[in-house]
Amino acid sequence: MAAASPTFRRHAVVSACLVSALGFTLTLPTAGSAAPKPTEAELRKELAGLNKKVDALIEEYAAKRESLKKAQKAEDVAKANLRKAEKTYDEAKSEVDSIVQLSYQSNSGGLPSALLFSGGDMSGAAVMEQLTAQQSAYLEGFAQSRKRREQAATRAAELIEEIREEADEVEDRRRDAEELIKDIKKKLDQLVPLGSGRRSDGSWVPQLPNGVDNITDRTRNMRETIKRRFDLTHVVGCYRYDTFGEHPLGRACDFMMSSGGAMPSATGVRLGDEIAAWAIKNRNKLGVKYVIWRQRINHGSGWRFMSDRGGVTANHYDHVHISML
Protein backbone atom coordinates (compact mmCIF):
# COMPACT_ATOMS: atom_id res chain seq x y z
CA MET A 1 0.00 0.00 0.00
CA ALA A 2 1.41 3.42 -0.99
CA ALA A 3 2.47 5.77 1.80
CA ALA A 4 0.42 8.93 2.35
CA SER A 5 1.96 12.11 0.98
CA PRO A 6 3.43 14.69 3.42
CA THR A 7 0.74 17.20 2.42
CA PHE A 8 -2.00 14.68 3.09
CA ARG A 9 -0.51 13.78 6.47
CA ARG A 10 -0.16 17.46 7.39
CA HIS A 11 -3.76 18.25 6.47
CA ALA A 12 -4.97 15.21 8.35
CA VAL A 13 -3.08 16.29 11.46
CA VAL A 14 -4.35 19.89 11.16
CA SER A 15 -7.95 18.75 10.80
CA ALA A 16 -7.63 16.37 13.74
CA CYS A 17 -6.06 19.06 15.92
CA LEU A 18 -8.73 21.57 14.97
CA VAL A 19 -11.56 19.22 15.85
CA SER A 20 -9.83 18.29 19.12
CA ALA A 21 -9.19 21.93 20.00
CA LEU A 22 -12.81 22.85 19.41
CA GLY A 23 -13.95 20.16 21.79
CA PHE A 24 -15.83 17.91 19.39
CA THR A 25 -16.12 14.18 19.95
CA LEU A 26 -16.41 12.21 16.74
CA THR A 27 -16.85 8.76 18.29
CA LEU A 28 -20.31 7.27 18.24
CA PRO A 29 -22.01 6.78 21.62
CA THR A 30 -22.72 3.21 22.63
CA ALA A 31 -26.23 1.99 23.35
CA GLY A 32 -27.43 3.08 26.75
CA SER A 33 -24.59 5.56 27.21
CA ALA A 34 -25.49 8.27 24.67
CA ALA A 35 -24.15 11.66 25.66
CA PRO A 36 -26.84 14.21 26.58
CA LYS A 37 -27.76 16.66 23.85
CA PRO A 38 -26.04 20.04 24.29
CA THR A 39 -28.22 22.89 25.48
CA GLU A 40 -28.88 25.97 23.39
CA ALA A 41 -26.56 28.00 25.64
CA GLU A 42 -23.75 25.47 25.17
CA LEU A 43 -24.22 25.44 21.40
CA ARG A 44 -24.21 29.23 21.23
CA LYS A 45 -21.02 29.35 23.28
CA GLU A 46 -19.36 26.90 20.88
CA LEU A 47 -20.70 28.86 17.92
CA ALA A 48 -19.25 32.12 19.27
CA GLY A 49 -15.86 30.46 19.73
CA LEU A 50 -15.94 29.02 16.24
CA ASN A 51 -16.88 32.35 14.69
CA LYS A 52 -13.88 33.96 16.40
CA LYS A 53 -11.73 31.09 15.13
CA VAL A 54 -12.93 31.62 11.56
CA ASP A 55 -12.35 35.38 11.80
CA ALA A 56 -8.77 34.74 12.95
CA LEU A 57 -8.21 32.22 10.15
CA ILE A 58 -9.53 34.69 7.57
CA GLU A 59 -7.06 37.30 8.83
CA GLU A 60 -4.24 34.76 8.77
CA TYR A 61 -5.17 33.71 5.24
CA ALA A 62 -5.20 37.35 4.11
CA ALA A 63 -1.74 37.85 5.63
CA LYS A 64 -0.42 34.78 3.82
CA ARG A 65 -1.83 36.02 0.54
CA GLU A 66 -0.13 39.39 1.09
CA SER A 67 3.18 37.62 1.81
CA LEU A 68 2.68 35.60 -1.36
CA LYS A 69 2.29 38.78 -3.41
CA LYS A 70 5.52 40.18 -1.94
CA ALA A 71 7.37 36.93 -2.66
CA GLN A 72 6.07 36.91 -6.24
CA LYS A 73 7.22 40.51 -6.67
CA ALA A 74 10.66 39.59 -5.29
CA GLU A 75 10.81 36.69 -7.74
CA ASP A 76 9.92 39.01 -10.63
CA VAL A 77 12.67 41.45 -9.60
CA ALA A 78 15.20 38.62 -9.27
CA LYS A 79 14.29 37.28 -12.70
CA ALA A 80 14.59 40.75 -14.24
CA ASN A 81 18.01 41.22 -12.66
CA LEU A 82 19.01 37.78 -13.86
CA ARG A 83 18.09 38.70 -17.44
CA LYS A 84 20.19 41.87 -17.15
CA ALA A 85 23.14 39.91 -15.74
CA GLU A 86 22.87 37.35 -18.55
CA LYS A 87 22.87 40.13 -21.14
CA THR A 88 25.94 41.75 -19.59
CA TYR A 89 27.57 38.32 -19.32
CA ASP A 90 27.02 37.70 -23.02
CA GLU A 91 28.44 41.13 -23.90
CA ALA A 92 31.53 40.56 -21.73
CA LYS A 93 32.00 37.09 -23.17
CA SER A 94 31.85 38.54 -26.69
CA GLU A 95 34.53 41.08 -25.80
CA VAL A 96 36.80 38.42 -24.33
CA ASP A 97 36.28 36.25 -27.39
CA SER A 98 37.41 39.22 -29.52
CA ILE A 99 40.52 39.64 -27.38
CA VAL A 100 41.33 35.98 -27.72
CA GLN A 101 40.96 36.27 -31.47
CA LEU A 102 43.25 39.31 -31.54
CA SER A 103 45.77 37.46 -29.43
CA TYR A 104 45.72 34.55 -31.86
CA GLN A 105 46.24 36.88 -34.80
CA SER A 106 49.09 38.59 -32.95
CA ASN A 107 50.91 35.31 -32.39
CA SER A 108 50.43 34.54 -36.08
CA GLY A 109 51.92 37.84 -37.07
CA GLY A 110 48.64 39.12 -38.50
CA LEU A 111 47.63 41.62 -35.76
CA PRO A 112 47.87 45.27 -36.91
CA SER A 113 50.41 47.08 -34.83
CA ALA A 114 48.02 50.00 -34.19
CA LEU A 115 45.79 47.70 -32.11
CA LEU A 116 48.67 46.51 -29.93
CA PHE A 117 49.88 49.85 -28.64
CA SER A 118 48.21 52.38 -26.38
CA GLY A 119 51.18 54.66 -27.09
CA GLY A 120 54.48 55.31 -25.43
CA ASP A 121 56.64 52.58 -24.00
CA MET A 122 54.20 49.61 -23.72
CA SER A 123 54.77 46.70 -26.03
CA GLY A 124 51.92 45.03 -27.85
CA ALA A 125 52.18 41.97 -25.62
CA ALA A 126 51.87 44.11 -22.46
CA VAL A 127 48.79 45.86 -23.80
CA MET A 128 47.24 42.52 -24.71
CA GLU A 129 48.00 41.09 -21.29
CA GLN A 130 46.46 44.09 -19.52
CA LEU A 131 43.32 44.04 -21.67
CA THR A 132 42.90 40.32 -21.20
CA ALA A 133 43.29 40.64 -17.42
CA GLN A 134 40.76 43.48 -17.26
CA GLN A 135 38.24 41.64 -19.36
CA SER A 136 38.70 38.43 -17.39
CA ALA A 137 38.03 40.29 -14.14
CA TYR A 138 35.04 42.00 -15.74
CA LEU A 139 33.66 38.70 -16.92
CA GLU A 140 34.27 37.00 -13.57
CA GLY A 141 32.40 39.79 -11.73
CA PHE A 142 29.34 39.39 -13.88
CA ALA A 143 29.51 35.62 -13.64
CA GLN A 144 29.32 35.99 -9.86
CA SER A 145 26.46 38.46 -10.19
CA ARG A 146 24.65 36.00 -12.42
CA LYS A 147 25.09 33.28 -9.83
CA ARG A 148 23.70 35.50 -7.07
CA ARG A 149 20.68 36.39 -9.16
CA GLU A 150 20.03 32.74 -9.91
CA GLN A 151 20.15 31.97 -6.19
CA ALA A 152 17.79 34.87 -5.44
CA ALA A 153 15.30 33.68 -8.06
CA THR A 154 15.48 30.12 -6.74
CA ARG A 155 14.91 31.26 -3.16
CA ALA A 156 11.99 33.46 -4.19
CA ALA A 157 10.39 30.54 -6.03
CA GLU A 158 10.88 28.32 -2.98
CA LEU A 159 9.38 30.99 -0.72
CA ILE A 160 6.36 31.33 -3.00
CA GLU A 161 5.75 27.59 -2.83
CA GLU A 162 6.10 27.59 0.97
CA ILE A 163 3.68 30.49 1.39
CA ARG A 164 1.22 28.96 -1.07
CA GLU A 165 1.22 25.70 0.90
CA GLU A 166 0.73 27.61 4.16
CA ALA A 167 -2.13 29.63 2.67
CA ASP A 168 -3.78 26.44 1.39
CA GLU A 169 -3.42 24.91 4.85
CA VAL A 170 -5.04 27.94 6.50
CA GLU A 171 -7.86 27.80 3.95
CA ASP A 172 -8.41 24.10 4.71
CA ARG A 173 -8.61 24.87 8.42
CA ARG A 174 -11.10 27.66 7.76
CA ARG A 175 -13.30 25.32 5.72
CA ASP A 176 -13.14 22.72 8.50
CA ALA A 177 -14.23 25.32 11.06
CA GLU A 178 -17.07 26.53 8.82
CA GLU A 179 -18.30 22.95 8.44
CA LEU A 180 -18.42 22.69 12.22
CA ILE A 181 -20.32 25.98 12.34
CA LYS A 182 -22.90 24.54 9.94
CA ASP A 183 -23.22 21.50 12.19
CA ILE A 184 -23.84 23.68 15.24
CA LYS A 185 -26.43 25.76 13.38
CA LYS A 186 -28.24 22.59 12.39
CA LYS A 187 -28.31 21.54 16.03
CA LEU A 188 -29.60 24.99 17.01
CA ASP A 189 -32.35 24.72 14.41
CA GLN A 190 -33.40 21.45 16.02
CA LEU A 191 -33.91 23.42 19.24
CA VAL A 192 -36.21 26.03 17.67
CA PRO A 193 -39.02 26.42 20.23
CA LEU A 194 -42.46 25.54 18.89
CA GLY A 195 -44.96 28.32 18.64
CA SER A 196 -47.82 28.16 21.11
CA GLY A 197 -51.36 27.26 20.13
CA ARG A 198 -50.65 24.55 17.59
CA ARG A 199 -53.41 21.93 17.28
CA SER A 200 -52.76 18.22 16.76
CA ASP A 201 -53.83 18.48 13.12
CA GLY A 202 -51.17 21.14 12.45
CA SER A 203 -53.51 24.13 12.41
CA TRP A 204 -53.09 27.07 14.78
CA VAL A 205 -55.35 28.55 17.42
CA PRO A 206 -56.06 32.25 16.77
CA GLN A 207 -54.21 34.54 19.19
CA LEU A 208 -54.68 38.10 20.38
CA PRO A 209 -51.79 40.45 21.10
CA ASN A 210 -50.73 40.89 24.69
CA GLY A 211 -47.96 42.40 26.78
CA VAL A 212 -46.32 45.79 26.58
CA ASP A 213 -45.09 45.10 23.01
CA ASN A 214 -48.66 44.40 21.82
CA ILE A 215 -47.85 41.23 19.86
CA THR A 216 -49.04 37.62 20.07
CA ASP A 217 -47.15 34.88 21.88
CA ARG A 218 -46.24 33.20 18.57
CA THR A 219 -44.93 36.48 17.12
CA ARG A 220 -42.88 37.11 20.25
CA ASN A 221 -41.44 33.60 20.12
CA MET A 222 -40.49 34.07 16.45
CA ARG A 223 -38.90 37.47 17.09
CA GLU A 224 -36.85 36.37 20.09
CA THR A 225 -35.71 33.17 18.38
CA ILE A 226 -34.46 35.10 15.35
CA LYS A 227 -32.72 37.65 17.60
CA ARG A 228 -30.87 34.80 19.29
CA ARG A 229 -30.16 32.94 16.06
CA PHE A 230 -28.77 35.84 14.01
CA ASP A 231 -26.48 38.80 14.66
CA LEU A 232 -28.96 41.53 13.82
CA THR A 233 -27.49 44.90 12.88
CA HIS A 234 -30.61 47.11 12.84
CA VAL A 235 -33.91 47.50 14.66
CA VAL A 236 -36.83 45.08 14.68
CA GLY A 237 -40.30 46.61 14.45
CA CYS A 238 -43.46 44.61 15.13
CA TYR A 239 -46.65 46.29 16.35
CA ARG A 240 -47.83 49.31 14.34
CA TYR A 241 -51.28 50.85 14.50
CA ASP A 242 -50.92 53.18 11.50
CA THR A 243 -50.82 50.54 8.79
CA PHE A 244 -52.72 47.53 7.48
CA GLY A 245 -52.16 43.78 7.43
CA GLU A 246 -50.80 41.86 10.42
CA HIS A 247 -48.81 44.66 12.11
CA PRO A 248 -51.84 46.23 13.87
CA LEU A 249 -52.89 42.73 14.95
CA GLY A 250 -49.51 42.06 16.57
CA ARG A 251 -48.81 39.24 14.14
CA ALA A 252 -45.90 40.59 12.09
CA CYS A 253 -42.35 41.88 12.50
CA ASP A 254 -39.97 43.79 10.23
CA PHE A 255 -36.28 42.91 10.55
CA MET A 256 -34.41 45.91 9.18
CA MET A 257 -31.26 45.36 7.09
CA SER A 258 -30.50 49.09 6.70
CA SER A 259 -31.81 52.43 7.97
CA GLY A 260 -33.20 55.63 6.52
CA GLY A 261 -34.81 53.92 3.54
CA ALA A 262 -31.42 53.08 2.02
CA MET A 263 -30.64 49.91 0.13
CA PRO A 264 -28.76 47.48 2.39
CA SER A 265 -25.12 46.60 1.86
CA ALA A 266 -24.05 43.25 0.39
CA THR A 267 -23.65 42.00 3.97
CA GLY A 268 -27.16 43.19 4.79
CA VAL A 269 -28.60 41.44 1.74
CA ARG A 270 -26.89 38.17 2.73
CA LEU A 271 -28.24 38.45 6.27
CA GLY A 272 -31.73 39.15 4.95
CA ASP A 273 -31.48 36.15 2.63
CA GLU A 274 -30.47 33.94 5.57
CA ILE A 275 -33.28 35.17 7.83
CA ALA A 276 -35.92 34.82 5.10
CA ALA A 277 -34.76 31.29 4.20
CA TRP A 278 -34.59 30.30 7.88
CA ALA A 279 -38.12 31.58 8.57
CA ILE A 280 -39.52 29.63 5.61
CA LYS A 281 -37.64 26.50 6.66
CA ASN A 282 -39.02 26.70 10.21
CA ARG A 283 -42.47 28.00 9.32
CA ASN A 284 -44.27 24.90 10.59
CA LYS A 285 -42.53 25.05 13.97
CA LEU A 286 -43.07 28.76 14.49
CA GLY A 287 -46.45 29.31 12.82
CA VAL A 288 -45.20 31.58 10.02
CA LYS A 289 -47.91 32.69 7.59
CA TYR A 290 -45.67 34.23 4.93
CA VAL A 291 -42.38 36.09 4.41
CA ILE A 292 -41.79 39.18 2.24
CA TRP A 293 -38.26 40.17 1.16
CA ARG A 294 -36.94 42.16 -1.81
CA GLN A 295 -40.34 42.59 -3.50
CA ARG A 296 -41.09 38.86 -3.27
CA ILE A 297 -43.49 36.89 -1.11
CA ASN A 298 -43.32 33.27 0.03
CA HIS A 299 -46.17 31.37 1.69
CA GLY A 300 -44.09 28.22 1.91
CA SER A 301 -44.49 27.09 -1.68
CA GLY A 302 -41.83 29.27 -3.30
CA TRP A 303 -41.06 32.91 -3.99
CA ARG A 304 -43.13 35.04 -6.33
CA PHE A 305 -42.67 38.69 -7.29
CA MET A 306 -45.01 41.40 -6.03
CA SER A 307 -46.23 44.57 -7.73
CA ASP A 308 -44.12 47.70 -7.41
CA ARG A 309 -45.23 49.79 -4.44
CA GLY A 310 -42.93 52.67 -5.30
CA GLY A 311 -40.00 52.64 -2.89
CA VAL A 312 -37.18 50.75 -1.17
CA THR A 313 -39.09 50.26 2.09
CA ALA A 314 -42.51 49.76 0.48
CA ASN A 315 -41.03 47.03 -1.72
CA HIS A 316 -39.32 45.39 1.27
CA TYR A 317 -35.78 45.82 -0.03
CA ASP A 318 -34.50 47.12 3.31
CA HIS A 319 -36.26 44.69 5.66
CA VAL A 320 -37.53 41.15 5.98
CA HIS A 321 -41.25 41.07 6.82
CA ILE A 322 -42.53 37.96 8.65
CA SER A 323 -46.25 37.49 9.25
CA MET A 324 -47.59 34.90 11.69
CA LEU A 325 -50.71 32.76 11.78
C-alpha positions in Angstrom: 0.0 0.0 0.0 1.4 3.4 -1.0 2.5 5.8 1.8 0.4 8.9 2.3 2.0 12.1 1.0 3.4 14.7 3.4 0.7 17.2 2.4 -2.0 14.7 3.1 -0.5 13.8 6.5 -0.2 17.5 7.4 -3.8 18.3 6.5 -5.0 15.2 8.3 -3.1 16.3 11.5 -4.3 19.9 11.2 -7.9 18.7 10.8 -7.6 16.4 13.7 -6.1 19.1 15.9 -8.7 21.6 15.0 -11.6 19.2 15.8 -9.8 18.3 19.1 -9.2 21.9 20.0 -12.8 22.9 19.4 -13.9 20.2 21.8 -15.8 17.9 19.4 -16.1 14.2 20.0 -16.4 12.2 16.7 -16.8 8.8 18.3 -20.3 7.3 18.2 -22.0 6.8 21.6 -22.7 3.2 22.6 -26.2 2.0 23.3 -27.4 3.1 26.8 -24.6 5.6 27.2 -25.5 8.3 24.7 -24.1 11.7 25.7 -26.8 14.2 26.6 -27.8 16.7 23.9 -26.0 20.0 24.3 -28.2 22.9 25.5 -28.9 26.0 23.4 -26.6 28.0 25.6 -23.7 25.5 25.2 -24.2 25.4 21.4 -24.2 29.2 21.2 -21.0 29.3 23.3 -19.4 26.9 20.9 -20.7 28.9 17.9 -19.3 32.1 19.3 -15.9 30.5 19.7 -15.9 29.0 16.2 -16.9 32.3 14.7 -13.9 34.0 16.4 -11.7 31.1 15.1 -12.9 31.6 11.6 -12.3 35.4 11.8 -8.8 34.7 13.0 -8.2 32.2 10.1 -9.5 34.7 7.6 -7.1 37.3 8.8 -4.2 34.8 8.8 -5.2 33.7 5.2 -5.2 37.4 4.1 -1.7 37.9 5.6 -0.4 34.8 3.8 -1.8 36.0 0.5 -0.1 39.4 1.1 3.2 37.6 1.8 2.7 35.6 -1.4 2.3 38.8 -3.4 5.5 40.2 -1.9 7.4 36.9 -2.7 6.1 36.9 -6.2 7.2 40.5 -6.7 10.7 39.6 -5.3 10.8 36.7 -7.7 9.9 39.0 -10.6 12.7 41.4 -9.6 15.2 38.6 -9.3 14.3 37.3 -12.7 14.6 40.7 -14.2 18.0 41.2 -12.7 19.0 37.8 -13.9 18.1 38.7 -17.4 20.2 41.9 -17.2 23.1 39.9 -15.7 22.9 37.3 -18.5 22.9 40.1 -21.1 25.9 41.7 -19.6 27.6 38.3 -19.3 27.0 37.7 -23.0 28.4 41.1 -23.9 31.5 40.6 -21.7 32.0 37.1 -23.2 31.8 38.5 -26.7 34.5 41.1 -25.8 36.8 38.4 -24.3 36.3 36.3 -27.4 37.4 39.2 -29.5 40.5 39.6 -27.4 41.3 36.0 -27.7 41.0 36.3 -31.5 43.3 39.3 -31.5 45.8 37.5 -29.4 45.7 34.5 -31.9 46.2 36.9 -34.8 49.1 38.6 -33.0 50.9 35.3 -32.4 50.4 34.5 -36.1 51.9 37.8 -37.1 48.6 39.1 -38.5 47.6 41.6 -35.8 47.9 45.3 -36.9 50.4 47.1 -34.8 48.0 50.0 -34.2 45.8 47.7 -32.1 48.7 46.5 -29.9 49.9 49.9 -28.6 48.2 52.4 -26.4 51.2 54.7 -27.1 54.5 55.3 -25.4 56.6 52.6 -24.0 54.2 49.6 -23.7 54.8 46.7 -26.0 51.9 45.0 -27.8 52.2 42.0 -25.6 51.9 44.1 -22.5 48.8 45.9 -23.8 47.2 42.5 -24.7 48.0 41.1 -21.3 46.5 44.1 -19.5 43.3 44.0 -21.7 42.9 40.3 -21.2 43.3 40.6 -17.4 40.8 43.5 -17.3 38.2 41.6 -19.4 38.7 38.4 -17.4 38.0 40.3 -14.1 35.0 42.0 -15.7 33.7 38.7 -16.9 34.3 37.0 -13.6 32.4 39.8 -11.7 29.3 39.4 -13.9 29.5 35.6 -13.6 29.3 36.0 -9.9 26.5 38.5 -10.2 24.6 36.0 -12.4 25.1 33.3 -9.8 23.7 35.5 -7.1 20.7 36.4 -9.2 20.0 32.7 -9.9 20.2 32.0 -6.2 17.8 34.9 -5.4 15.3 33.7 -8.1 15.5 30.1 -6.7 14.9 31.3 -3.2 12.0 33.5 -4.2 10.4 30.5 -6.0 10.9 28.3 -3.0 9.4 31.0 -0.7 6.4 31.3 -3.0 5.7 27.6 -2.8 6.1 27.6 1.0 3.7 30.5 1.4 1.2 29.0 -1.1 1.2 25.7 0.9 0.7 27.6 4.2 -2.1 29.6 2.7 -3.8 26.4 1.4 -3.4 24.9 4.8 -5.0 27.9 6.5 -7.9 27.8 3.9 -8.4 24.1 4.7 -8.6 24.9 8.4 -11.1 27.7 7.8 -13.3 25.3 5.7 -13.1 22.7 8.5 -14.2 25.3 11.1 -17.1 26.5 8.8 -18.3 23.0 8.4 -18.4 22.7 12.2 -20.3 26.0 12.3 -22.9 24.5 9.9 -23.2 21.5 12.2 -23.8 23.7 15.2 -26.4 25.8 13.4 -28.2 22.6 12.4 -28.3 21.5 16.0 -29.6 25.0 17.0 -32.4 24.7 14.4 -33.4 21.5 16.0 -33.9 23.4 19.2 -36.2 26.0 17.7 -39.0 26.4 20.2 -42.5 25.5 18.9 -45.0 28.3 18.6 -47.8 28.2 21.1 -51.4 27.3 20.1 -50.6 24.6 17.6 -53.4 21.9 17.3 -52.8 18.2 16.8 -53.8 18.5 13.1 -51.2 21.1 12.4 -53.5 24.1 12.4 -53.1 27.1 14.8 -55.4 28.5 17.4 -56.1 32.3 16.8 -54.2 34.5 19.2 -54.7 38.1 20.4 -51.8 40.5 21.1 -50.7 40.9 24.7 -48.0 42.4 26.8 -46.3 45.8 26.6 -45.1 45.1 23.0 -48.7 44.4 21.8 -47.8 41.2 19.9 -49.0 37.6 20.1 -47.1 34.9 21.9 -46.2 33.2 18.6 -44.9 36.5 17.1 -42.9 37.1 20.2 -41.4 33.6 20.1 -40.5 34.1 16.5 -38.9 37.5 17.1 -36.8 36.4 20.1 -35.7 33.2 18.4 -34.5 35.1 15.4 -32.7 37.7 17.6 -30.9 34.8 19.3 -30.2 32.9 16.1 -28.8 35.8 14.0 -26.5 38.8 14.7 -29.0 41.5 13.8 -27.5 44.9 12.9 -30.6 47.1 12.8 -33.9 47.5 14.7 -36.8 45.1 14.7 -40.3 46.6 14.4 -43.5 44.6 15.1 -46.6 46.3 16.3 -47.8 49.3 14.3 -51.3 50.9 14.5 -50.9 53.2 11.5 -50.8 50.5 8.8 -52.7 47.5 7.5 -52.2 43.8 7.4 -50.8 41.9 10.4 -48.8 44.7 12.1 -51.8 46.2 13.9 -52.9 42.7 15.0 -49.5 42.1 16.6 -48.8 39.2 14.1 -45.9 40.6 12.1 -42.4 41.9 12.5 -40.0 43.8 10.2 -36.3 42.9 10.6 -34.4 45.9 9.2 -31.3 45.4 7.1 -30.5 49.1 6.7 -31.8 52.4 8.0 -33.2 55.6 6.5 -34.8 53.9 3.5 -31.4 53.1 2.0 -30.6 49.9 0.1 -28.8 47.5 2.4 -25.1 46.6 1.9 -24.1 43.3 0.4 -23.7 42.0 4.0 -27.2 43.2 4.8 -28.6 41.4 1.7 -26.9 38.2 2.7 -28.2 38.5 6.3 -31.7 39.2 4.9 -31.5 36.1 2.6 -30.5 33.9 5.6 -33.3 35.2 7.8 -35.9 34.8 5.1 -34.8 31.3 4.2 -34.6 30.3 7.9 -38.1 31.6 8.6 -39.5 29.6 5.6 -37.6 26.5 6.7 -39.0 26.7 10.2 -42.5 28.0 9.3 -44.3 24.9 10.6 -42.5 25.0 14.0 -43.1 28.8 14.5 -46.4 29.3 12.8 -45.2 31.6 10.0 -47.9 32.7 7.6 -45.7 34.2 4.9 -42.4 36.1 4.4 -41.8 39.2 2.2 -38.3 40.2 1.2 -36.9 42.2 -1.8 -40.3 42.6 -3.5 -41.1 38.9 -3.3 -43.5 36.9 -1.1 -43.3 33.3 0.0 -46.2 31.4 1.7 -44.1 28.2 1.9 -44.5 27.1 -1.7 -41.8 29.3 -3.3 -41.1 32.9 -4.0 -43.1 35.0 -6.3 -42.7 38.7 -7.3 -45.0 41.4 -6.0 -46.2 44.6 -7.7 -44.1 47.7 -7.4 -45.2 49.8 -4.4 -42.9 52.7 -5.3 -40.0 52.6 -2.9 -37.2 50.7 -1.2 -39.1 50.3 2.1 -42.5 49.8 0.5 -41.0 47.0 -1.7 -39.3 45.4 1.3 -35.8 45.8 0.0 -34.5 47.1 3.3 -36.3 44.7 5.7 -37.5 41.2 6.0 -41.3 41.1 6.8 -42.5 38.0 8.6 -46.3 37.5 9.3 -47.6 34.9 11.7 -50.7 32.8 11.8 
